[in-house]
Amino acid sequence: MSSNTELTTTTPGALSIGLCLHDLKYDAAASLKQAQLDGFDFITTGVCNNVNNNKNNNDNKITTRSDVLALSAKWWRSNVVGILDHDNATNMWSKYIDDDSTPFDFCHHMQLPAVILPSLGNSTTTTDGNTETMVTDIDEASMSATSHHELLIHQYASRLGNVTTKSSSSSMQYWVPVPCTRQGLQDWQLFYQLVGRNSNVKILLQLQPIGGNGNNAATADSFASQMRLLHVFLGEPVAAVGLSTKLFLTNRKGFPTLAKLHQVIVTHTLTRIGRTVKFILFGPSLHTQSLSNLPQALGATGCLPYRQYLQHLRSQSSVVSACDSPEASMECNYLDRLQKPLQPLSDHLDYETYETFERDPVKYVKYQEAIYMALQDLIIYNNNSPPQQVTVFVVGAGRGPLVTAVMDAFESLDQITSGKFFPQLNIVVVEKNPSAVLILQSRAQADPQWQKYAAGGNLVIVPSDLRNVTLESYHGKRADIVVSELLGSFGDNELSPECLDSFYATAVCQPSTISIPSRYTSYVALVNSAKLHAQAQQQALYPNEHVTNMVGMVKAMETPYVVRTHACSQMSAEQECWVFEHPSSSKTLPSALHDRDCVLNFEPASHGGCGYGSGYGHVDANLNATTTMNDSESCGLSWTCTGLLGTFSADLYTGRNGQGTSCISIAPTNFSVGMFSWFPLYFPIHEPLLVPAGASVRVYLWRKQSLEQSKVWYEWALAVHRNGEMLSTTNIHNPGGRSYSVSMK
C-alpha cells in the first residue's frame, strides 16, 4: 500500500490484529474505540451504497453514518478496513455493479487501506468469519454443477475487473476471503488468473476446522494436508489471516485456546510471514460464559482474551527468532525487494554497504578458518622444508576484512608454534574501487595490526583490477595463496570465474597457488511467489539504467534479481546446475571454458516442499518429514510457478591432513546459519505456469560468454510435463543476453 493508505505499522514483537464485530459493523468510531482499549490494531466496518440510485424509483435515499463525523482521516486510512454488506456474491455484484455510486466510491473517498469482498464462487464470508454455501448439494462428478461453479468465479472476476479498472490509480487493496482448502486453492488460482494477477487483489486466508476422528493417522494426514496447503498459499498474495472465534476451544481456566494443530499452523505462518501479515478475529466472543467470574478479562469488546492468545503465539521462541532477531531486523528493508545484480567491473559498493556486509558473523569466521588451514598446510604440514616467506594475495579486498582475517590466522598459527622456524608473511591487497583503496591505505597507517606489516614492507596495496596486476605492480613475489571475495548470489554471476582464471593465468601465480575459495556450485529451485513476480513486472516502470535494445516488460522479466525472499514458497529441493574450480585445470582461456548448461527435472515432492520455506534459510527436515504423504495422487496440489531461485555453496578450502573442509552456503540444504552477505537470485518468467497435481517441471539453463562482445549472460526456459505429455512451456528468456548481461569491461 502507498504511504497515505496503509494499516498501522506494528512495533517489533507485536502482531497486527484486527477485529470484526457484527453489532458495531456500521459504527467505525465506536468499534475502533472499544477495539483500541483491548489493544487491537484495526477494525472492520460495513460499507454499502451511500446512494440508492434506483432508476425506477425517484426516491434516492441517502444512508447516513455518524462515524464519518467522529473519526478523522488518519484513522480511516490506517485503522479501518471495509467489509461489503452482502448476502452472497451474486446478489452483491448484481446490486452494485450498475450503480453510479458504489460502496467502493465510499472506500476510495475515505482512503481505506483495504476492503473485504465476498468469498469466491460457491461461498460467501459473513461477518463472523464463517462461510455460507451458495451452491448446495453439488455432485463433484456433475459437469453442470462444476460449470456453474466456474461461471460464478468468471462473473465475479469480470465484475471486480470493472471495479479495479475504474479505480486503477488507487492503492486500496481488495481482500478476497479464501478458505484454506484444496477447493479454495483451486478457486483462487482460477480467479487470480482471470483478474490478470492484479497486484491490489489479495487473499484473506481463512483457517478451517481440522478434520480427523481422533485417530492418530487421520490427525497426522489432516495436519500434513493443511501444512502443504498453507505452504502453497504462502506463495500467493496473502494479506491477512482470518480466524473465527468458533475455531477456539476452552482451556481449564475458561480462556480461549486453539487446538494443537491450529497452534502449529498459526505459529508456522508467523515464522514465515509474521513481519508483514495481518490477522483478523471475527467475533463475537464465545467465552463470556466460561469467563463470567472474570468479566474484566473479557475487556471492552469481549474479545480481549483472543487477542492475548494470538499475541502469546507471536511470542513463541521460534517466531521471535524468525521475526525479531538482530539479523531479522536488518533484513526488514530488503524483504521481497528486488535488486539488480552488480556490474562487478564497473559498479562500486558504497561505504554503508561495505559496513553492513562486514557485520556478517559467519562469513569472515569461515574465511579465516580456511586461511588458517591453508597456512597450516604450507608451513607445518609441508613435506619439504618450511618456506622462508609466504605471500598471500587478497583480491577484491573492499575495506579489508579479509586482510585482517589473513593477519589473524597467521598470528594464531604463529602463537601455536611459538614462532619457531616461522616464515615471513607478505600480504598484497588488490582493490579497484578508488574510495575503498583510500580506506585501505588509511588502515595501513592507523590500524596498529596493519601498521606492523606495512612498516616492514610486508603489506602492499595495489589499486588495480586484479586482471591487470603484474609482478611490477608490487614487490614481485609470486602468490602462494589467493583469497578472493568475488562470489555472487548464484556463485558465478559476478564474474568470479572470468576474473580468477585470468588472474591465475598471469605471472603473479604459480602452479601450486592455493585458491580460497577453491570450488563453488550453483543451484536452482522452483518457486511460487506472486509478490516477486509482481515486483519484477514493476521494474518495467523504472528507467533503463544500462542501455540495451530491449526495454519495458521484456527486459524486466528477463533480468535476474537479488532478493531476500519472504512471501515466497520453494516447492522442492534445489538441484545442482554446475561447478567452477580454481585454479582451473585448463591453462588457456577459450570462451567455452566458462560456458555451462544444464537440464534439470523437478518431480513432485512427497512433502510438498514445506520444509524449504521461502527458499532462504536452512531446510526444516522435521517439517518435511511430518508433511510427507505417501499417496502422491491424492495429496498432490496444483501450484503456480513464477520463476527460479538461484543459490550457491562454496568450498573455501579442504585441508590436506584431515582438517576437513571450510564451507559457506546459501543453498537451503546446507545453509550457513547466521550468514547474511548473500540473498538468492530470482529468475522470473514472463507468464506464471500452472503446475497441476502430479506434474513435473523441466528447467533448461545456460551460462554463456562472448569474448567478442565482452559479456556473460544467462538464458532459461521451463516446461511442465505429466505422464510423458508436455502441458505448457515458456519461451527462452534473455536469448543472446538481449535484456541482461554482465559486462567484462
Secondary structure, DSSP 8 states (H G I E B T S, - for coil): --TTS------TT---EEEE-GGGTT-HHHHHHHHHHTT-SEEEEEE--SB---TT-S---B---SHHHHS-HHHHHHHEEEEE--SSHHHHHHHHTT-SS-HHHHHHHTT-SEEE---STTEEE-TTS-EEESS-S--TT-HHHHHHHHHHHHHHHHHHHHHHHHTTT---EEEEEEESSHHHHHHHHHHHHHTTT-TTEEEEEE-------S-HHHHHHHHHHHHHHHHHHTTS-EEEEEEEGGG-EE-TTS-EE--HHHHHHHHHHHHHHTTT-EEEEE---S-TTTTTT-GGGGTTTS-HHHHHHHHHHHTSHHHHHHHHSHHHHHHGGGBT--B----TTT----HHHHHHHTT-TTHHHHHHHHHHHHHHHHHTS-SS---SEEEEEEES-TTSHHHHHHHHHHHHHHHHTTTTT--EEEEEEEE--HHHHHHHHHHHHH-HHHHHHHHTT-EEEEES-GGG--GGGSS----SEEEE---BTTBSTTSHHHHHHHHHTSTT--TT-EEES-EEEEEEEEEE-HHHHHHHHHGGGS--SS--S--HHHHHHTS-EE-B--S-EE-S--EEEEEEESS-S-SS--GGGG-EEEEEEE---TTTTGGGTTSSS---HHHHHHT--S-HHHH---EEEEEEEEEEEEEEEE-TTS--EEEEE-SGGG--TT--S---EEEEEEEEEEE-TT-EEEEEEEEEEETTTTEEEEEEEEEEEETTEEEEE---BSGGGSS--EE--
